[in-house]
Amino acid sequence: MRTISAAKRLSLLVVLALLSMAILAACGDNTATPVPATTAAAATTAAGAATTAAAAGGGTVNTTVKGDVTVWGWNVAAKSLQADVEGFNKLYPNVKVTVQDIGRLDVYDKLTTGLAAGGVGLPDVVQVESDHMDVYTSKFPDGFADLTEKATKYEKDFDPSKWAQSKINGKIRSIPWDSGPVGVFYRTDMFQKAGVDATKIETWDDYIEAGKKVVAANPGVKMNTIDYTKDDGLFRMILGQQGGYYFNKDGKITLTSPEAVSAMTVVKKLNDAGLLLNSSGWDGTVAANKNNKVATQIFGVWWSGTIMSEAPEQKGLWDVMPIPALTKGGSRASNLGGSTLAIPAKTKNLDAAWAFVEYSMATKDGQNNIIKNFGIWPSYIPAYSDPFYSANQPYFNNKPIWKMFADQIPQLKAAYYTGDNDKGLSVGADAQAAVLSGTDPAAALQKGADALKQQTGRDILK
């Protein structure tokens, strides 16, 4: 699922909750929407498919585990979990699951307040974006149940980068849900007009040279969107393919690393070549693609659902290739985004809560029901054996694009968010803005690292 960080706001909420225990008001469009047992037609159909799959799969029916389980989530994620309930109940008939779509901001507001109050008023299962887990566990080390004993057996079955993020201080505090393997979504018609063969693009230098041709052949078109001052997502994707992030596993600041400098240098080269379109936020990015203003969009797999939904008229014009390598033969795998399911430690129904998390996150039936009907890419690797992942996709030039994304998963490296991820995002965006205004990448990143050290007290990796 797409991640738009609310981490700055989250940190403030944590402080306020610790000081006052007050109920925090959500801002923006955050209407709570219950997901009833009889939900939208799509979810109902998906649930029926999951039921059939579970029954056909011959899973063992467990009548021992009993109880009521409340799940918090938002938007399509909540609907997808609701769609898994019927299949789950074929195996656990004595567990009643209620999925509540209370809105993204309300999930974080109420979770923060509840954890600060010692677990009061929390559900049995909650959706948490991957980059928020460290923020919560740094403030509330035992706020989520320790799932180590129950979940360790699944370690080799999950995207290793996501499993590493769920294992905090040696304990498994959540189960990975979705991954965001990155691809270069590209317009085949614009490439063909420029005489560019996408299969020949192996490195970022290749991409830049191809981009110059594409831009020249398609007046008014740029190669990719970027939010100059507010989002350094492109920088993070290039850094991530090298195994880097703002911090390392020891919590030290790594913005001055050779990997960070090379990533920001690529961003500078792209801009200097006139290939980037400054877009304002998510809406600006979507509009640029729908209005034929860019020839590629470099994003996580979740972008596929967005472009199909927002630009159905472009069916057949898009294809996908892996992110270019820094050097020929180098890594072409990176990740952007992702979520987990966690169980608050104060739940009175741990076994029932775990049973639902296990079914939805760690079974083929649960995960493939979700991706086939709601487009959320699983971190659970065994799910990829389904023929769905090797099927041609009509929207994307009739190519089996899911296989390309699935093949990336074992190569992904973990990003170590830490409890200061919000500050890292801010500093990274500032450094990018400086570079796009002419500052040398190494100098901009050194300034950013110094600022991050001052804000967090963390050491800079030498």
Secondary structure as a PSIPRED ss2 file (coil, helix, strand):
# PSIPRED VFORMAT (PSIPRED V4.0)

   1 M C   1.000  0.000  0.000
   2 R C   1.000  0.000  0.000
   3 T C   1.000  0.000  0.000
   4 I C   1.000  0.000  0.000
   5 S C   1.000  0.000  0.000
   6 A C   1.000  0.000  0.000
   7 A H   0.000  1.000  0.000
   8 K H   0.000  1.000  0.000
   9 R H   0.000  1.000  0.000
  10 L H   0.000  1.000  0.000
  11 S H   0.000  1.000  0.000
  12 L H   0.000  1.000  0.000
  13 L H   0.000  1.000  0.000
  14 V H   0.000  1.000  0.000
  15 V H   0.000  1.000  0.000
  16 L H   0.000  1.000  0.000
  17 A H   0.000  1.000  0.000
  18 L H   0.000  1.000  0.000
  19 L H   0.000  1.000  0.000
  20 S H   0.000  1.000  0.000
  21 M C   1.000  0.000  0.000
  22 A C   1.000  0.000  0.000
  23 I C   1.000  0.000  0.000
  24 L C   1.000  0.000  0.000
  25 A C   1.000  0.000  0.000
  26 A C   1.000  0.000  0.000
  27 C C   1.000  0.000  0.000
  28 G C   1.000  0.000  0.000
  29 D C   1.000  0.000  0.000
  30 N C   1.000  0.000  0.000
  31 T C   1.000  0.000  0.000
  32 A C   1.000  0.000  0.000
  33 T E   0.000  0.000  1.000
  34 P E   0.000  0.000  1.000
  35 V C   1.000  0.000  0.000
  36 P C   1.000  0.000  0.000
  37 A C   1.000  0.000  0.000
  38 T C   1.000  0.000  0.000
  39 T C   1.000  0.000  0.000
  40 A C   1.000  0.000  0.000
  41 A H   0.000  1.000  0.000
  42 A H   0.000  1.000  0.000
  43 A H   0.000  1.000  0.000
  44 T H   0.000  1.000  0.000
  45 T H   0.000  1.000  0.000
  46 A H   0.000  1.000  0.000
  47 A H   0.000  1.000  0.000
  48 G H   0.000  1.000  0.000
  49 A H   0.000  1.000  0.000
  50 A H   0.000  1.000  0.000
  51 T H   0.000  1.000  0.000
  52 T H   0.000  1.000  0.000
  53 A H   0.000  1.000  0.000
  54 A H   0.000  1.000  0.000
  55 A H   0.000  1.000  0.000
  56 A H   0.000  1.000  0.000
  57 G H   0.000  1.000  0.000
  58 G C   1.000  0.000  0.000
  59 G C   1.000  0.000  0.000
  60 T C   1.000  0.000  0.000
  61 V C   1.000  0.000  0.000
  62 N C   1.000  0.000  0.000
  63 T C   1.000  0.000  0.000
  64 T C   1.000  0.000  0.000
  65 V C   1.000  0.000  0.000
  66 K C   1.000  0.000  0.000
  67 G E   0.000  0.000  1.000
  68 D E   0.000  0.000  1.000
  69 V E   0.000  0.000  1.000
  70 T E   0.000  0.000  1.000
  71 V E   0.000  0.000  1.000
  72 W E   0.000  0.000  1.000
  73 G E   0.000  0.000  1.000
  74 W C   1.000  0.000  0.000
  75 N H   0.000  1.000  0.000
  76 V H   0.000  1.000  0.000
  77 A H   0.000  1.000  0.000
  78 A H   0.000  1.000  0.000
  79 K H   0.000  1.000  0.000
  80 S H   0.000  1.000  0.000
  81 L H   0.000  1.000  0.000
  82 Q H   0.000  1.000  0.000
  83 A H   0.000  1.000  0.000
  84 D H   0.000  1.000  0.000
  85 V H   0.000  1.000  0.000
  86 E H   0.000  1.000  0.000
  87 G H   0.000  1.000  0.000
  88 F H   0.000  1.000  0.000
  89 N H   0.000  1.000  0.000
  90 K H   0.000  1.000  0.000
  91 L H   0.000  1.000  0.000
  92 Y C   1.000  0.000  0.000
  93 P C   1.000  0.000  0.000
  94 N C   1.000  0.000  0.000
  95 V E   0.000  0.000  1.000
  96 K E   0.000  0.000  1.000
  97 V E   0.000  0.000  1.000
  98 T E   0.000  0.000  1.000
  99 V E   0.000  0.000  1.000
 100 Q E   0.000  0.000  1.000
 101 D E   0.000  0.000  1.000
 102 I C   1.000  0.000  0.000
 103 G C   1.000  0.000  0.000
 104 R H   0.000  1.000  0.000
 105 L H   0.000  1.000  0.000
 106 D H   0.000  1.000  0.000
 107 V H   0.000  1.000  0.000
 108 Y H   0.000  1.000  0.000
 109 D H   0.000  1.000  0.000
 110 K H   0.000  1.000  0.000
 111 L H   0.000  1.000  0.000
 112 T H   0.000  1.000  0.000
 113 T H   0.000  1.000  0.000
 114 G H   0.000  1.000  0.000
 115 L H   0.000  1.000  0.000
 116 A H   0.000  1.000  0.000
 117 A C   1.000  0.000  0.000
 118 G C   1.000  0.000  0.000
 119 G C   1.000  0.000  0.000
 120 V C   1.000  0.000  0.000
 121 G C   1.000  0.000  0.000
 122 L C   1.000  0.000  0.000
 123 P C   1.000  0.000  0.000
 124 D C   1.000  0.000  0.000
 125 V E   0.000  0.000  1.000
 126 V E   0.000  0.000  1.000
 127 Q E   0.000  0.000  1.000
 128 V E   0.000  0.000  1.000
 129 E E   0.000  0.000  1.000
 130 S H   0.000  1.000  0.000
 131 D H   0.000  1.000  0.000
 132 H H   0.000  1.000  0.000
 133 M H   0.000  1.000  0.000
 134 D H   0.000  1.000  0.000
 135 V H   0.000  1.000  0.000
 136 Y H   0.000  1.000  0.000
 137 T H   0.000  1.000  0.000
 138 S H   0.000  1.000  0.000
 139 K H   0.000  1.000  0.000
 140 F C   1.000  0.000  0.000
 141 P C   1.000  0.000  0.000
 142 D C   1.000  0.000  0.000
 143 G C   1.000  0.000  0.000
 144 F E   0.000  0.000  1.000
 145 A C   1.000  0.000  0.000
 146 D C   1.000  0.000  0.000
 147 L C   1.000  0.000  0.000
 148 T H   0.000  1.000  0.000
 149 E H   0.000  1.000  0.000
 150 K H   0.000  1.000  0.000
 151 A H   0.000  1.000  0.000
 152 T H   0.000  1.000  0.000
 153 K H   0.000  1.000  0.000
 154 Y H   0.000  1.000  0.000
 155 E H   0.000  1.000  0.000
 156 K H   0.000  1.000  0.000
 157 D H   0.000  1.000  0.000
 158 F E   0.000  0.000  1.000
 159 D C   1.000  0.000  0.000
 160 P H   0.000  1.000  0.000
 161 S H   0.000  1.000  0.000
 162 K H   0.000  1.000  0.000
 163 W H   0.000  1.000  0.000
 164 A H   0.000  1.000  0.000
 165 Q H   0.000  1.000  0.000
 166 S H   0.000  1.000  0.000
 167 K E   0.000  0.000  1.000
 168 I E   0.000  0.000  1.000
 169 N C   1.000  0.000  0.000
 170 G C   1.000  0.000  0.000
 171 K E   0.000  0.000  1.000
 172 I E   0.000  0.000  1.000
 173 R C   1.000  0.000  0.000
 174 S C   1.000  0.000  0.000
 175 I E   0.000  0.000  1.000
 176 P E   0.000  0.000  1.000
 177 W E   0.000  0.000  1.000
 178 D E   0.000  0.000  1.000
 179 S E   0.000  0.000  1.000
 180 G E   0.000  0.000  1.000
 181 P E   0.000  0.000  1.000
 182 V E   0.000  0.000  1.000
 183 G E   0.000  0.000  1.000
 184 V E   0.000  0.000  1.000
 185 F E   0.000  0.000  1.000
 186 Y E   0.000  0.000  1.000
 187 R E   0.000  0.000  1.000
 188 T H   0.000  1.000  0.000
 189 D H   0.000  1.000  0.000
 190 M H   0.000  1.000  0.000
 191 F H   0.000  1.000  0.000
 192 Q H   0.000  1.000  0.000
 193 K H   0.000  1.000  0.000
 194 A H   0.000  1.000  0.000
 195 G C   1.000  0.000  0.000
 196 V C   1.000  0.000  0.000
 197 D C   1.000  0.000  0.000
 198 A H   0.000  1.000  0.000
 199 T H   0.000  1.000  0.000
 200 K H   0.000  1.000  0.000
 201 I C   1.000  0.000  0.000
 202 E C   1.000  0.000  0.000
 203 T E   0.000  0.000  1.000
 204 W H   0.000  1.000  0.000
 205 D H   0.000  1.000  0.000
 206 D H   0.000  1.000  0.000
 207 Y H   0.000  1.000  0.000
 208 I H   0.000  1.000  0.000
 209 E H   0.000  1.000  0.000
 210 A H   0.000  1.000  0.000
 211 G H   0.000  1.000  0.000
 212 K H   0.000  1.000  0.000
 213 K H   0.000  1.000  0.000
 214 V H   0.000  1.000  0.000
 215 V H   0.000  1.000  0.000
 216 A H   0.000  1.000  0.000
 217 A H   0.000  1.000  0.000
 218 N C   1.000  0.000  0.000
 219 P C   1.000  0.000  0.000
 220 G C   1.000  0.000  0.000
 221 V C   1.000  0.000  0.000
 222 K E   0.000  0.000  1.000
 223 M C   1.000  0.000  0.000
 224 N E   0.000  0.000  1.000
 225 T E   0.000  0.000  1.000
 226 I E   0.000  0.000  1.000
 227 D C   1.000  0.000  0.000
 228 Y C   1.000  0.000  0.000
 229 T C   1.000  0.000  0.000
 230 K C   1.000  0.000  0.000
 231 D C   1.000  0.000  0.000
 232 D C   1.000  0.000  0.000
 233 G H   0.000  1.000  0.000
 234 L H   0.000  1.000  0.000
 235 F H   0.000  1.000  0.000
 236 R H   0.000  1.000  0.000
 237 M H   0.000  1.000  0.000
 238 I H   0.000  1.000  0.000
 239 L H   0.000  1.000  0.000
 240 G H   0.000  1.000  0.000
 241 Q C   1.000  0.000  0.000
 242 Q C   1.000  0.000  0.000
 243 G C   1.000  0.000  0.000
 244 G C   1.000  0.000  0.000
 245 Y C   1.000  0.000  0.000
 246 Y C   1.000  0.000  0.000
 247 F E   0.000  0.000  1.000
 248 N C   1.000  0.000  0.000
 249 K C   1.000  0.000  0.000
 250 D C   1.000  0.000  0.000
 251 G C   1.000  0.000  0.000
 252 K C   1.000  0.000  0.000
 253 I E   0.000  0.000  1.000
 254 T C   1.000  0.000  0.000
 255 L C   1.000  0.000  0.000
 256 T C   1.000  0.000  0.000
 257 S C   1.000  0.000  0.000
 258 P H   0.000  1.000  0.000
 259 E H   0.000  1.000  0.000
 260 A H   0.000  1.000  0.000
 261 V H   0.000  1.000  0.000
 262 S H   0.000  1.000  0.000
 263 A H   0.000  1.000  0.000
 264 M H   0.000  1.000  0.000
 265 T H   0.000  1.000  0.000
 266 V H   0.000  1.000  0.000
 267 V H   0.000  1.000  0.000
 268 K H   0.000  1.000  0.000
 269 K H   0.000  1.000  0.000
 270 L H   0.000  1.000  0.000
 271 N H   0.000  1.000  0.000
 272 D H   0.000  1.000  0.000
 273 A C   1.000  0.000  0.000
 274 G C   1.000  0.000  0.000
 275 L C   1.000  0.000  0.000
 276 L E   0.000  0.000  1.000
 277 L E   0.000  0.000  1.000
 278 N E   0.000  0.000  1.000
 279 S C   1.000  0.000  0.000
 280 S C   1.000  0.000  0.000
 281 G H   0.000  1.000  0.000
 282 W H   0.000  1.000  0.000
 283 D H   0.000  1.000  0.000
 284 G H   0.000  1.000  0.000
 285 T H   0.000  1.000  0.000
 286 V H   0.000  1.000  0.000
 287 A H   0.000  1.000  0.000
 288 A H   0.000  1.000  0.000
 289 N H   0.000  1.000  0.000
 290 K H   0.000  1.000  0.000
 291 N C   1.000  0.000  0.000
 292 N C   1.000  0.000  0.000
 293 K C   1.000  0.000  0.000
 294 V E   0.000  0.000  1.000
 295 A C   1.000  0.000  0.000
 296 T E   0.000  0.000  1.000
 297 Q E   0.000  0.000  1.000
 298 I E   0.000  0.000  1.000
 299 F E   0.000  0.000  1.000
 300 G E   0.000  0.000  1.000
 301 V C   1.000  0.000  0.000
 302 W C   1.000  0.000  0.000
 303 W H   0.000  1.000  0.000
 304 S H   0.000  1.000  0.000
 305 G H   0.000  1.000  0.000
 306 T H   0.000  1.000  0.000
 307 I H   0.000  1.000  0.000
 308 M H   0.000  1.000  0.000
 309 S H   0.000  1.000  0.000
 310 E H   0.000  1.000  0.000
 311 A C   1.000  0.000  0.000
 312 P H   0.000  1.000  0.000
 313 E H   0.000  1.000  0.000
 314 Q H   0.000  1.000  0.000
 315 K C   1.000  0.000  0.000
 316 G C   1.000  0.000  0.000
 317 L C   1.000  0.000  0.000
 318 W E   0.000  0.000  1.000
 319 D E   0.000  0.000  1.000
 320 V E   0.000  0.000  1.000
 321 M E   0.000  0.000  1.000
 322 P E   0.000  0.000  1.000
 323 I C   1.000  0.000  0.000
 324 P C   1.000  0.000  0.000
 325 A E   0.000  0.000  1.000
 326 L C   1.000  0.000  0.000
 327 T C   1.000  0.000  0.000
 328 K C   1.000  0.000  0.000
 329 G C   1.000  0.000  0.000
 330 G C   1.000  0.000  0.000
 331 S C   1.000  0.000  0.000
 332 R C   1.000  0.000  0.000
 333 A C   1.000  0.000  0.000
 334 S C   1.000  0.000  0.000
 335 N E   0.000  0.000  1.000
 336 L E   0.000  0.000  1.000
 337 G E   0.000  0.000  1.000
 338 G E   0.000  0.000  1.000
 339 S E   0.000  0.000  1.000
 340 T E   0.000  0.000  1.000
 341 L E   0.000  0.000  1.000
 342 A E   0.000  0.000  1.000
 343 I C   1.000  0.000  0.000
 344 P E   0.000  0.000  1.000
 345 A C   1.000  0.000  0.000
 346 K C   1.000  0.000  0.000
 347 T C   1.000  0.000  0.000
 348 K C   1.000  0.000  0.000
 349 N C   1.000  0.000  0.000
 350 L H   0.000  1.000  0.000
 351 D H   0.000  1.000  0.000
 352 A H   0.000  1.000  0.000
 353 A H   0.000  1.000  0.000
 354 W H   0.000  1.000  0.000
 355 A H   0.000  1.000  0.000
 356 F H   0.000  1.000  0.000
 357 V H   0.000  1.000  0.000
 358 E H   0.000  1.000  0.000
 359 Y H   0.000  1.000  0.000
 360 S H   0.000  1.000  0.000
 361 M H   0.000  1.000  0.000
 362 A C   1.000  0.000  0.000
 363 T C   1.000  0.000  0.000
 364 K H   0.000  1.000  0.000
 365 D H   0.000  1.000  0.000
 366 G H   0.000  1.000  0.000
 367 Q H   0.000  1.000  0.000
 368 N H   0.000  1.000  0.000
 369 N H   0.000  1.000  0.000
 370 I H   0.000  1.000  0.000
 371 I H   0.000  1.000  0.000
 372 K H   0.000  1.000  0.000
 373 N H   0.000  1.000  0.000
 374 F H   0.000  1.000  0.000
 375 G C   1.000  0.000  0.000
 376 I C   1.000  0.000  0.000
 377 W C   1.000  0.000  0.000
 378 P E   0.000  0.000  1.000
 379 S C   1.000  0.000  0.000
 380 Y E   0.000  0.000  1.000
 381 I H   0.000  1.000  0.000
 382 P H   0.000  1.000  0.000
 383 A H   0.000  1.000  0.000
 384 Y H   0.000  1.000  0.000
 385 S H   0.000  1.000  0.000
 386 D C   1.000  0.000  0.000
 387 P H   0.000  1.000  0.000
 388 F H   0.000  1.000  0.000
 389 Y H   0.000  1.000  0.000
 390 S H   0.000  1.000  0.000
 391 A C   1.000  0.000  0.000
 392 N C   1.000  0.000  0.000
 393 Q E   0.000  0.000  1.000
 394 P H   0.000  1.000  0.000
 395 Y H   0.000  1.000  0.000
 396 F H   0.000  1.000  0.000
 397 N C   1.000  0.000  0.000
 398 N C   1.000  0.000  0.000
 399 K E   0.000  0.000  1.000
 400 P C   1.000  0.000  0.000
 401 I H   0.000  1.000  0.000
 402 W H   0.000  1.000  0.000
 403 K H   0.000  1.000  0.000
 404 M H   0.000  1.000  0.000
 405 F H   0.000  1.000  0.000
 406 A H   0.000  1.000  0.000
 407 D H   0.000  1.000  0.000
 408 Q H   0.000  1.000  0.000
 409 I H   0.000  1.000  0.000
 410 P H   0.000  1.000  0.000
 411 Q H   0.000  1.000  0.000
 412 L C   1.000  0.000  0.000
 413 K C   1.000  0.000  0.000
 414 A C   1.000  0.000  0.000
 415 A C   1.000  0.000  0.000
 416 Y C   1.000  0.000  0.000
 417 Y C   1.000  0.000  0.000
 418 T C   1.000  0.000  0.000
 419 G C   1.000  0.000  0.000
 420 D C   1.000  0.000  0.000
 421 N H   0.000  1.000  0.000
 422 D H   0.000  1.000  0.000
 423 K H   0.000  1.000  0.000
 424 G H   0.000  1.000  0.000
 425 L H   0.000  1.000  0.000
 426 S H   0.000  1.000  0.000
 427 V H   0.000  1.000  0.000
 428 G H   0.000  1.000  0.000
 429 A H   0.000  1.000  0.000
 430 D H   0.000  1.000  0.000
 431 A H   0.000  1.000  0.000
 432 Q H   0.000  1.000  0.000
 433 A H   0.000  1.000  0.000
 434 A H   0.000  1.000  0.000
 435 V H   0.000  1.000  0.000
 436 L H   0.000  1.000  0.000
 437 S C   1.000  0.000  0.000
 438 G C   1.000  0.000  0.000
 439 T C   1.000  0.000  0.000
 440 D C   1.000  0.000  0.000
 441 P H   0.000  1.000  0.000
 442 A H   0.000  1.000  0.000
 443 A H   0.000  1.000  0.000
 444 A H   0.000  1.000  0.000
 445 L H   0.000  1.000  0.000
 446 Q H   0.000  1.000  0.000
 447 K H   0.000  1.000  0.000
 448 G H   0.000  1.000  0.000
 449 A H   0.000  1.000  0.000
 450 D H   0.000  1.000  0.000
 451 A H   0.000  1.000  0.000
 452 L H   0.000  1.000  0.000
 453 K H   0.000  1.000  0.000
 454 Q H   0.000  1.000  0.000
 455 Q H   0.000  1.000  0.000
 456 T H   0.000  1.000  0.000
 457 G C   1.000  0.000  0.000
 458 R C   1.000  0.000  0.000
 459 D C   1.000  0.000  0.000
 460 I E   0.000  0.000  1.000
 461 L C   1.000  0.000  0.000
 462 K C   1.000  0.000  0.000
